[in-house]
Amino acid sequence: MVSLARKNLLEDIPRFLVAQAGIMFAVSLVTIQTGIFNGFTRSAAQLIYNANADIWVTSDTLVQPELSLPLPATTLDQAQEVAGVARAEALIFKSAVWRHSSSDINLVRVIGFDPQGQLFNPNNLIQGSRQALQQPYTAIADTSTLRSLNVSKVGDIAELGSLPVRLVGLTQGNRSITSNPFVFTSLENANAYATGGQNARLSCKLQTGSEDIQCTSIPTNQKQSPQAKPRQLAASDTISFILIRAQSGQDLQQLKQRLETAIPNTTAYTQAELIKKTQQFWQRRTGVGFILGLGATVGIIVGGIIVGQILYSSVSDHLREFGTLKAMGASDWTIYGVIIEQSLWMAVLGYIPGIVLCFGVGAWTFATQGITILITPATAIAVFGITVAICVGSAIFAIQKVTRVDPAIVFKA
């Protein structure tokens, strides 16, 4: 019976290839959509994966890492004094405008950290070193963002805010689908870039015929020499996060409570909690999950229709042969086994090239665009199960044609 299933399948090669193309399409669409969703979910928390901190302290207004009010720089000293804290480091996460010569401007996310610290380190540093960030007005970028930043190599110079910036290192795989390009630099450089070399002057005047005073903040440019070292953080400056390393054996939940008590208007998260909060924001409060899920559903439906049509047509073309088997005494279940066996062959032969194609697309996308299409073993197994379900379901649909076959059809002209 197995050989009969293969013969039915391979009798008409063009029809077989069309069926396999349909299954490959369904496999590829479901896998790619799921992989994009997984990669999107991971990249949303890309900044967090670069840290070795046990706890992140941030404003209690945090919605996700890019949407939160800043903290005073003085909170870093407060955190260091809390019992159970082994080390505390500041992290700045702010926006700035990148410009290269006369090209278009580009909004980037400036990430400032302590180059001599232990709790944050840009992942996959392939060129340069983070110690080079101790030099004034230097930065590290990801290779996938070089084209958008209009730079090509270490040593290139551009403008960030209204200050110069020199590229001293490159990373790979530090691109978030949900964010503008990341630019890593020191705390002092990040603070200077965030303000863009500008100071604000307050101008107030009394309105004519009124007792109200109208005040206007007027930004003024403050040109700085590329050789001048940015100043250290002052009490009036702000930071985005405090990274905490707990002492050995310390209960993290208790330490979180002490930190929140010692530093008003803050919330503390473990790394896993912050990753979960960030990913849930993008999954539930945006339409990304729905759109990607809709694409995967369309792939399943289209693949099922194509396979069902091919199997139904194949069964219709072989009704006389199935009638012959019935006339020879073959049971219905024997005939059903032939059709289901045929559908399983289609599932396997369509899944293998489809999943290989997906891995190839994922590797190409990461290498050229820095975008991760994350195909996990669980995803691959789940897609195989879906593929088998599509094909077997289509076979059951085609079987309905065979159940009404009269063995006498063999003797009709």
QUITASUL-V578056 format. One line per field, one symbol per residue. ss: DSSP state (2 for helix, 1 for strand, 0 for the rest). phi: phi as a letter, one per 40 degrees, with the letter a starting at -180 (. if undefined). psi: psi as a letter, one per 30 degrees, with the letter a starting at -180 (. if undefined). Layout:
ss = ???
phi = ???
psi = ???
This chain:
ss = 02222222220022222222222222222222222222222222022220100011111000010010001100222222000011111111111111100000011111111000000100001111022222000111112222222000000011110011111111100000000001111122222222200111111111000000111111111000000000000000011011111100000222222222220001111122222222222222000222222222222222222222222222222022222222200002222222222222222222222222222222222222200000002222222222222222222222222200002222200
phi = .ccccccccccbcdcccccccccdccccccccccccccccccccbddcccbbccbbbacccdbadcbaccbccccccccccccgccabbcbbbbcabbbbfbcccacbbcbbaccccbbaadcfcbagacccccccfbabbcdcbccccgbbachcbbbbgbbcabcbabbbgbbbccbcdcbcacdccccccccggbbbbcbbacccgaccbbbbcbcbcbcbcdcccdcccbcccbbbabcbbccdgccccccdccccccbcgbbbbcccccccccccdccbcbcccccccccccccccccccccccccccccccbcccccccccchcccccccccccccccdccccccdccccccccccccccccbgbcbcbcdccccccccccccccccccccccdcccbccdcdcccc
psi = eeeeeeeeegejeeeeeeeeeeeeeeeeeeeeeeeeeeeeeeffgeeefflgkekkklkggkelffilllkkfffeeeeffkkfkekkklkkjlllkkkjbglllkkljkjkljfgaffkkklhjfkalfffffkkhllklkefgeeffhlflkfkkakjcgllkkkglklkghkkffllkkjkaleeeeeeeefggklkkkkklkkkglfkkkkkjjkkkjkkkffkkkllklfflllelkkkkllkgkjeeeeeeeeeefjlhlkkkleeeeeeeeeeefefglgeeeeeeeeeeeeeeeeeeeeeeeeeeeeefgeeeeeeeeffgkleeeeeeeeeeeeeeeeefeeefeeeeeeeeeeeeeeefgkkjjjleeeeeeeeeeeeeeeeeeeeefefeefgkkfffegl.
